[in-house]
């Protein structure tokens, strides 16, 4: 894949994509060496759970990320399925980013286990991008005991394709080691553009791939000569323009070191689908608390709230509302969320419920114009009642946050966080972030 006869200069191949191997599962094995050599996966153990990460031993059985946990267990009865520990993964991710920062300050994290790097600022130092990639890979192995694939290319498109090609793969149940580092030269670019399926391209998921296949577009080369306007009718103008550029091997996206957060939220797939408004309201209350605490933890407020409802038959409905003030209070979020959910006709049981906040801005200096009385009449619009709740609870909200910062998340609770099993303060990831462990018990 990379030409051994010469090595590229940093301006010829300035972009690295670093992708850790089976990250979540690898961390679990590092923390529990008795798992070494066994098929391990991280995911939800319930019937509606999904696999987030699988060791290569598990992949030999056909287990892969995004697969249902039920199917994974059928393929691999000896699978060790763990629920996930995001605080621990976060610790490793921060150390990973620290090693990347030692190489270059210009890097862009993608989740916990991937980064793009731009080496152009190191050109005057005569840095060899291939050597830099091998050096980073050695440090990750020696200092963190983690393995990775690194792609080296002239743009993000080819760098990401190359990092996948650099990693181990399973063929006919046998593990084949990857090269570790792959440089995409001009000949490899042409080969990949001629032979890769459209599914390999950045941003092309199963749904988009299916739309393209209905147009007879299965390979990247099939996209050449197809106008953006034609594609836009199936995939939208933005994706159409991206696909046209990718088919020509072009990708002008820069490595962005400080990408602003556009939205945050919380979704839950239930072991037993929710039935009726009362169960929906109980779930929304917990989600409003998660989203509000996450906003305050990041010193953010939101202007737009969206409720997402997915029914057992797969039908999905969303409702959104934008207000003229910043939201960061669970009571205010719940007021709006209940109104939005109330506008959704419950045509069946609810399998998944999500609450998302967007229109984010810094909380510092965020003012809220008070009005008297603070308690809004019940007949007022939901946004006015939410405004009142946001204002009246400010002192209490800040006091609770301070106690939890000093003594831990479970040190203090509101009445809504007390359950028959004790105190339960949900987090953005949740106790089982990849699917429920068992039937949900409504409060």
Secondary structure per residue as TSV (DSSP state, phi and psi in degrees):
chain	resnum	aa	ss	phi	psi
A	1	X	-	360.0	-39.6
A	2	X	-	-105.6	142.4
A	3	X	-	-75.6	121.8
A	4	X	T	-78.9	-11.5
A	5	X	T	-76.7	-20.7
A	6	X	-	-153.9	165.8
A	7	X	-	-121.3	143.4
A	8	X	-	-78.2	151.4
A	9	X	-	-78.5	166.2
A	10	X	T	-66.4	-27.7
A	11	X	T	-79.9	-18.6
A	12	X	T	-82.9	-34.3
A	13	X	S	-137.8	73.7
A	14	X	-	-86.0	-11.4
A	15	X	E	-104.7	128.4
A	16	X	E	-110.5	141.7
A	17	X	E	-119.8	119.4
A	18	X	E	-108.4	122.7
A	19	X	E	-129.4	113.6
A	20	X	E	-68.8	144.4
A	21	X	T	-80.1	125.6
A	22	X	T	41.6	54.5
A	23	X	H	-56.6	-58.1
A	24	X	H	-58.9	-47.8
A	25	X	H	-63.6	-37.8
A	26	X	H	-63.3	-41.4
A	27	X	H	-63.6	-40.6
A	28	X	H	-61.3	-40.2
A	29	X	H	-69.4	-38.6
A	30	X	H	-61.4	-39.8
A	31	X	H	-78.3	-20.6
A	32	X	-	-135.8	86.1
A	33	X	G	-58.7	-17.9
A	34	X	G	-65.7	-15.0
A	35	X	G	-84.1	-10.8
A	36	X	T	-58.8	132.9
A	37	X	T	83.8	-5.2
A	38	X	S	-101.1	154.6
A	39	X	-	-72.2	114.1
A	40	X	E	-122.6	139.5
A	41	X	E	-140.8	153.1
A	42	X	E	-112.0	129.7
A	43	X	E	173.4	-173.7
A	44	X	-	-85.2	134.3
A	45	X	-	-86.4	-14.6
A	46	X	S	-73.4	174.2
A	47	X	T	-61.5	-25.9
A	48	X	T	-102.8	10.8
A	49	X	-	-74.4	162.0
A	50	X	B	-131.4	156.7
A	51	X	E	-85.9	129.4
A	52	X	E	-100.1	-31.4
A	53	X	E	-155.7	139.6
A	54	X	E	-134.8	135.9
A	55	X	-	-67.3	163.0
A	56	X	H	-66.7	-27.9
A	57	X	H	-62.7	-38.2
A	58	X	H	-72.1	-34.8
A	59	X	H	-66.4	-25.1
A	60	X	T	-62.8	-22.9
A	61	X	T	-90.8	-2.0
A	62	X	T	98.2	3.3
A	63	X	-	-74.1	134.8
A	64	X	-	-148.9	164.7
A	65	X	T	-65.1	150.7
A	66	X	T	75.0	-2.5
A	67	X	S	-78.4	148.9
A	68	X	B	-65.9	143.6
A	69	X	H	-63.9	-33.6
A	70	X	H	-62.3	-44.2
A	71	X	H	-66.3	-39.5
A	72	X	H	-59.4	-40.7
A	73	X	H	-71.3	-30.9
A	74	X	H	-69.2	-39.2
A	75	X	H	-70.0	-33.9
A	76	X	-	-136.7	86.0
A	77	X	T	-59.1	-24.6
A	78	X	T	-90.6	10.0
A	79	X	-	-60.4	131.3
A	80	X	E	-92.0	108.2
A	81	X	E	-106.7	118.1
A	82	X	E	-111.9	149.1
A	83	X	-	-77.7	-17.3
A	84	X	-	100.9	139.4
A	85	X	-	-134.0	91.1
A	86	X	H	-70.4	-27.1
A	87	X	H	-63.7	-40.6
A	88	X	H	-68.9	-42.6
A	89	X	H	-62.5	-36.4
A	90	X	H	-63.4	-37.6
A	91	X	H	-61.7	-47.6
A	92	X	H	-64.5	-38.6
A	93	X	H	-64.0	-40.2
A	94	X	H	-64.5	-38.2
A	95	X	H	-68.0	-38.8
A	96	X	H	-58.1	-49.0
A	97	X	H	-64.0	-33.0
A	98	X	H	-63.3	-40.2
A	99	X	H	-67.3	-38.4
A	100	X	H	-62.6	-43.1
A	101	X	H	-63.1	-27.7
A	102	X	H	-65.8	-27.5
A	103	X	H	-81.9	-50.0
A	104	X	-	-153.0	141.0
A	105	X	S	-77.4	-10.4
A	106	X	-	-98.4	89.4
A	107	X	E	-143.2	152.7
A	108	X	E	-126.3	108.4
A	109	X	E	-69.7	142.6
A	110	X	E	-123.0	96.5
A	111	X	T	69.0	-155.6
A	112	X	T	-87.6	-23.4
A	113	X	T	-123.3	13.5
A	114	X	E	-137.3	145.8
A	115	X	E	-144.5	150.1
A	116	X	E	-100.9	141.8
A	117	X	E	-123.7	145.4
A	118	X	E	-117.9	119.0
A	119	X	-	-97.5	5.1
A	120	X	G	-62.6	-29.9
A	121	X	G	-68.6	-12.0
A	122	X	G	-99.1	5.3
A	123	X	G	-59.0	-40.8
A	124	X	G	-67.0	-16.0
A	125	X	G	-88.4	-2.2
A	126	X	T	70.2	30.7
A	127	X	-	-67.1	134.2
A	128	X	-	-92.1	115.6
A	129	X	H	-62.1	-33.4
A	130	X	H	-67.0	-45.6
A	131	X	H	-64.4	-38.7
A	132	X	H	-61.5	-41.0
A	133	X	H	-65.6	-45.1
A	134	X	H	-63.4	-39.3
A	135	X	H	-63.9	-42.3
A	136	X	H	-65.3	-40.3
A	137	X	H	-63.2	-40.4
A	138	X	H	-64.0	-42.3
A	139	X	H	-65.2	-39.8
A	140	X	I	-61.1	-39.9
A	141	X	I	-72.3	-45.9
A	142	X	I	-72.8	-39.1
A	143	X	I	-95.3	-31.1
A	144	X	I	-114.6	-9.4
A	145	X	-	60.1	32.8
A	146	X	-	-112.1	145.1
A	147	X	-	-105.4	158.9
A	148	X	E	-155.5	166.6
A	149	X	E	-113.8	139.0
A	150	X	E	-126.8	127.1
A	151	X	E	-102.0	138.2
A	152	X	E	-121.7	122.3
A	153	X	E	-158.1	178.0
A	154	X	S	-83.7	-15.5
A	155	X	S	-149.3	174.2
A	156	X	H	-64.1	-38.6
A	157	X	H	-54.6	-54.8
A	158	X	H	-75.3	-30.4
A	159	X	H	-63.7	-41.5
A	160	X	H	-70.2	-41.0
A	161	X	H	-60.4	-37.6
A	162	X	H	-71.5	-36.5
A	163	X	H	-64.1	-35.8
A	164	X	H	-66.4	-42.1
A	165	X	H	-65.8	-24.1
A	166	X	H	-81.3	-13.8
A	167	X	S	-89.9	161.3
A	168	X	-	-60.9	157.7
A	169	X	E	-145.1	159.0
A	170	X	E	-105.7	124.8
A	171	X	E	-125.9	118.6
A	172	X	T	52.8	41.7
A	173	X	T	77.8	6.2
A	174	X	E	-117.0	135.5
A	175	X	E	-80.4	124.5
A	176	X	E	-111.5	120.9
A	177	X	-	-68.0	142.2
A	178	X	-	-88.7	175.6
A	179	X	-	-75.5	-19.5
A	180	X	S	89.7	-50.3
A	181	X	E	-131.6	129.6
A	182	X	E	-128.6	125.5
A	183	X	E	-98.4	132.6
A	184	X	-	-97.6	102.7
A	185	X	-	-87.2	-179.3
A	186	X	H	-60.3	-39.9
A	187	X	H	-66.2	-39.4
A	188	X	H	-67.9	-37.6
A	189	X	H	-55.8	-49.6
A	190	X	H	-63.5	-40.2
A	191	X	H	-62.1	-47.1
A	192	X	H	-66.2	-41.0
A	193	X	H	-64.8	-24.2
A	194	X	H	-89.1	-23.0
A	195	X	H	-120.5	-20.6
A	196	X	-	-73.7	146.4
A	197	X	B	-74.5	155.1
A	198	X	G	-60.9	-26.1
A	199	X	G	-62.4	-20.8
A	200	X	G	-75.4	-16.4
A	201	X	S	-75.9	148.8
A	202	X	T	-55.3	128.3
A	203	X	T	84.9	-4.2
A	204	X	-	-94.2	98.8
A	205	X	-	-90.9	-175.0
A	206	X	H	-57.3	-40.9
A	207	X	H	-66.2	-46.7
A	208	X	H	-65.0	-40.9
A	209	X	H	-60.7	-39.0
A	210	X	H	-65.4	-39.7
A	211	X	H	-63.1	-42.9
A	212	X	H	-67.2	-37.4
A	213	X	H	-65.3	-34.5
A	214	X	H	-64.7	-21.4
A	215	X	T	-90.8	2.2
A	216	X	T	81.7	17.5
A	217	X	-	-106.4	93.6
A	218	X	-	-104.0	-32.3
A	219	X	B	-111.1	157.4
A	220	X	G	-57.7	-38.8
A	221	X	G	-63.8	-23.8
A	222	X	G	-66.7	-22.3
A	223	X	G	-75.8	-21.1
A	224	X	T	-67.3	131.1
A	225	X	T	91.0	-9.2
A	226	X	-	-89.6	126.1
A	227	X	-	-70.8	150.3
A	228	X	H	-60.6	-35.1
A	229	X	H	-64.1	-38.2
A	230	X	H	-65.6	-45.9
A	231	X	H	-64.9	-36.7
A	232	X	H	-59.6	-29.8
A	233	X	H	-65.9	-21.3
A	234	X	H	-105.6	-36.4
A	235	X	H	-120.4	0.1
A	236	X	-	91.5	155.3
A	237	X	H	-65.2	-37.7
A	238	X	H	-66.6	-50.4
A	239	X	H	-64.8	-36.2
A	240	X	H	-60.9	-45.3
A	241	X	H	-63.8	-38.8
A	242	X	H	-64.9	-43.9
A	243	X	H	-64.5	-40.1
A	244	X	H	-61.3	-42.8
A	245	X	H	-66.2	-44.8
A	246	X	H	-62.4	-38.6
A	247	X	H	-62.6	-25.2
A	248	X	T	-92.9	2.7
A	249	X	T	79.8	14.1
A	250	X	-	-101.7	140.8
A	251	X	-	-156.9	105.7
A	252	X	-	-96.2	13.2
A	253	X	-	-67.1	133.1
A	254	X	-	-87.8	160.7
A	255	X	-	-78.6	115.8
A	256	X	-	-103.4	118.7
A	257	X	S	-82.0	-25.4
A	258	X	S	-136.2	76.6
A	259	X	-	-81.4	122.6
A	260	X	-	-67.7	141.8
A	261	X	-	-72.3	127.6
A	262	X	-	-95.9	-30.0
A	263	X	E	-159.7	161.2
A	264	X	E	-149.6	158.5
A	265	X	E	-172.9	-173.0
A	266	X	E	-144.4	130.9
A	267	X	E	-125.9	150.4
A	268	X	E	-141.4	130.9
A	269	X	E	-98.1	127.8
A	270	X	E	-94.8	140.9
A	271	X	E	-63.4	-39.8
A	272	X	E	-119.7	122.4
A	273	X	E	-59.2	146.5
A	274	X	E	-76.0	139.9
A	275	X	-	-127.0	121.5
A	276	X	H	90.8	162.1
A	277	X	H	-65.4	-33.5
A	278	X	H	-65.8	-45.5
A	279	X	H	-66.8	-36.4
A	280	X	H	-63.5	-42.8
A	281	X	H	-63.9	-39.3
A	282	X	H	-61.8	-44.3
A	283	X	H	-66.5	-40.0
A	284	X	H	-63.3	-36.0
A	285	X	H	-60.8	-45.6
A	286	X	H	-64.1	-41.0
A	287	X	H	-68.8	-36.9
A	288	X	H	-61.4	-39.1
A	289	X	H	-64.4	-42.9
A	290	X	H	-61.2	-49.9
A	291	X	H	-65.5	-41.9
A	292	X	H	-64.2	-44.3
A	293	X	H	-66.4	-34.8
A	294	X	H	-67.2	-41.6
A	295	X	H	-59.9	-49.1
A	296	X	H	-67.8	-34.7
A	297	X	H	-63.6	-24.5
A	298	X	T	-105.0	10.0
A	299	X	T	54.8	46.5
A	300	X	E	-123.1	156.8
A	301	X	E	-127.8	159.1
A	302	X	E	-120.4	150.9
A	303	X	E	-108.3	-17.2
A	304	X	E	-127.1	137.0
A	305	X	E	-123.8	136.7
A	306	X	E	-128.4	132.8
A	307	X	E	-107.6	129.6
A	308	X	E	-115.4	128.7
A	309	X	E	-126.1	125.4
A	310	X	E	-120.4	128.1
A	311	X	E	-91.4	170.1
A	312	X	T	-60.3	-28.3
A	313	X	T	-84.6	4.1
A	314	X	S	93.2	-12.5
A	315	X	-	-63.7	142.8
A	316	X	E	-133.3	136.8
A	317	X	E	-133.6	140.7
A	318	X	E	-131.8	150.3
A	319	X	E	-134.8	137.8
A	320	X	E	-131.5	153.5
A	321	X	E	-146.7	137.8
A	322	X	E	-110.5	135.1
A	323	X	E	-117.6	168.1
A	324	X	E	-93.4	17.2
A	325	X	E	-143.5	167.0
A	326	X	E	-85.9	133.1
A	327	X	E	-103.8	131.7
A	328	X	-	-153.4	16.0
A	329	X	-	-111.6	135.4
A	330	X	H	-63.7	-36.5
A	331	X	H	-65.3	-42.5
A	332	X	H	-66.5	-43.0
A	333	X	H	-61.9	-40.9
A	334	X	H	-65.6	-38.5
A	335	X	H	-57.4	-46.8
A	336	X	H	-71.7	-40.8
A	337	X	H	-62.2	-41.9
A	338	X	H	-64.7	-37.8
A	339	X	H	-66.3	-41.3
A	340	X	H	-66.2	-45.2
A	341	X	H	-64.3	-32.0
A	342	X	H	-65.9	-21.3
A	343	X	T	-85.8	-3.3
A	344	X	S	-95.3	124.4
A	345	X	-	-72.8	124.3
A	346	X	-	-82.0	90.1
A	347	X	-	-84.7	-3.4
A	348	X	S	-176.8	-173.1
A	349	X	-	-70.8	147.6
A	350	X	E	-96.9	118.2
A	351	X	E	-85.5	-39.4
A	352	X	E	-135.7	140.8
A	353	X	E	-132.9	134.8
A	354	X	E	-134.3	148.1
A	355	X	E	-131.5	120.8
A	356	X	E	-126.7	137.5
A	357	X	E	-111.4	135.8
A	358	X	E	-141.6	-173.2
A	359	X	S	62.6	46.5
A	360	X	-	-79.9	146.5
A	361	X	E	-151.5	164.8
A	362	X	E	-62.5	139.6
A	363	X	-	-73.7	-30.9
A	364	X	T	-56.7	126.7
A	365	X	T	80.1	0.5
A	366	X	-	-69.9	118.3
A	367	X	-	-106.0	152.7
A	368	X	-	-129.2	115.9
A	369	X	-	-66.9	113.8
A	370	X	-	-80.9	156.6
A	371	X	-	-143.4	153.8
A	372	X	S	-108.9	142.0
A	373	X	S	-75.3	157.4
A	374	X	S	-68.8	-32.9
A	375	X	S	-77.0	110.9
A	376	X	-	-77.6	138.1
A	377	X	-	-58.6	149.1
A	378	X	T	-60.1	-27.9
A	379	X	T	-82.4	-5.1
A	380	X	S	-66.4	156.5
A	381	X	-	-60.0	152.8
A	382	X	H	-55.4	-37.4
A	383	X	H	-65.5	-31.8
A	384	X	H	-72.9	-39.8
A	385	X	H	-66.2	-37.3
A	386	X	H	-65.0	-40.7
A	387	X	H	-59.8	-43.2
A	388	X	H	-63.5	-43.8
A	389	X	H	-66.2	-37.7
A	390	X	H	-60.1	-42.0
A	391	X	H	-75.3	-43.6
A	392	X	H	-71.3	-22.1
A	393	X	T	-100.4	5.5
A	394	X	H	-57.6	-49.6
A	395	X	H	-64.5	-44.2
A	396	X	H	-63.3	-42.5
A	397	X	H	-60.2	-46.1
A	398	X	H	-66.5	-36.6
A	399	X	H	-66.1	-44.0
A	400	X	H	-62.5	-43.0
A	401	X	H	-61.3	-40.6
A	402	X	H	-66.4	-42.0
A	403	X	H	-61.1	-43.2
A	404	X	H	-68.9	-34.0
A	405	X	H	-64.1	-38.5
A	406	X	H	-82.8	-35.9
A	407	X	H	-120.5	1.1
A	408	X	-	108.9	156.1
A	409	X	T	-60.3	-32.6
A	410	X	T	-95.4	13.3
A	411	X	S	-74.1	-24.8
A	412	X	-	-149.8	142.5
A	413	X	-	-136.9	155.2
A	414	X	-	-89.1	167.5
A	415	X	G	-59.4	-34.3
A	416	X	G	-69.1	-14.2
A	417	X	G	-99.6	4.6
A	418	X	E	-95.0	126.2
A	419	X	E	-121.5	176.7
A	420	X	T	-62.8	-23.8
A	421	X	T	-94.4	4.8
A	422	X	E	113.1	-154.6
A	423	X	E	-79.8	130.3
A	424	X	-	-136.6	102.1
A	425	X	-	-104.1	102.6
A	426	X	-	-68.3	154.4
A	427	X	-	-114.6	170.2
A	428	X	S	-62.4	-36.9
A	429	X	S	-78.4	-28.6
A	430	X	-	82.4	168.5
A	431	X	T	-69.3	-34.9
A	432	X	T	-131.7	82.4
A	433	X	T	-69.5	-11.5
A	434	X	T	-109.8	20.5
A	435	X	S	131.8	155.4
A	436	X	-	-72.1	150.6
A	437	X	S	-85.0	-28.7
A	438	X	S	-163.4	-178.6
A	439	X	-	-57.9	137.1
A	440	X	-	-76.3	134.8
A	441	X	-	-103.3	109.9
A	442	X	-	-61.6	144.3
A	443	X	-	-73.0	360.0
